[in-house]
């Protein structure tokens, strides 16, 4: 019999907009980032806060991500910093990463948890060492507008980015070289539309992109 999940409302202490949510890898916890700069971790079945809210940013938190093991949480903010937290204690696991030149709109861990991929307001992509915060390779700066979403392929060899410039780009995660010319733009009628979400297929051979033009496109991630 299919398990029935009761409706759970996560609302304790919330008074401001929520910008980002993510399940822990085991599905038992939910992390939220909000415009008050607070990080909250919830029990996914009861909706109860597991610990007091954590304030680590001076500005709104736009994006959050659990590490593949669930031990850490990364958060990106409009205050030009990225923080990594111990998900059990709420303590900072590393000093804040402050070499980001623009507010962070999207971030995610690499499949092995070694790196954090971040897309920023200035159109740059950063690949950071998740333990030290050091920049693993030079910032990628090809998008002409704010980056709204980033994604890793399941094998960790490719990264993708979607932007307000209405294009999708695919890169080598090892070298930072562009794998192909820009994909897109997404367009509805005479207008081009920003890319809000990206997802690689588990096979790594295809990439989904979703845009405010009301369309979802499926790309060949090897040929474009």
LINSULMO-V956910 format. One record per helix or strand of 2 or more residues. SS is the DSSP state (hx for helix, st for strand). FROM is the first residue (numbers start at 1). TO is the last residue. If there is no record, write none. Layout:
ss=SS from=FROM to=TO
ss=SS from=FROM to=TO
This chain:
ss=st from=18 to=23
ss=st from=29 to=34
ss=st from=38 to=43
ss=st from=54 to=55
ss=st from=61 to=66
ss=st from=72 to=77
ss=st from=82 to=86
ss=st from=104 to=109
ss=st from=115 to=120
ss=st from=124 to=129
ss=st from=135 to=141
ss=st from=147 to=152
ss=st from=158 to=163
ss=st from=167 to=172
ss=st from=183 to=184
ss=st from=187 to=188
ss=st from=191 to=192
ss=st from=195 to=200
ss=st from=206 to=211
ss=st from=216 to=220
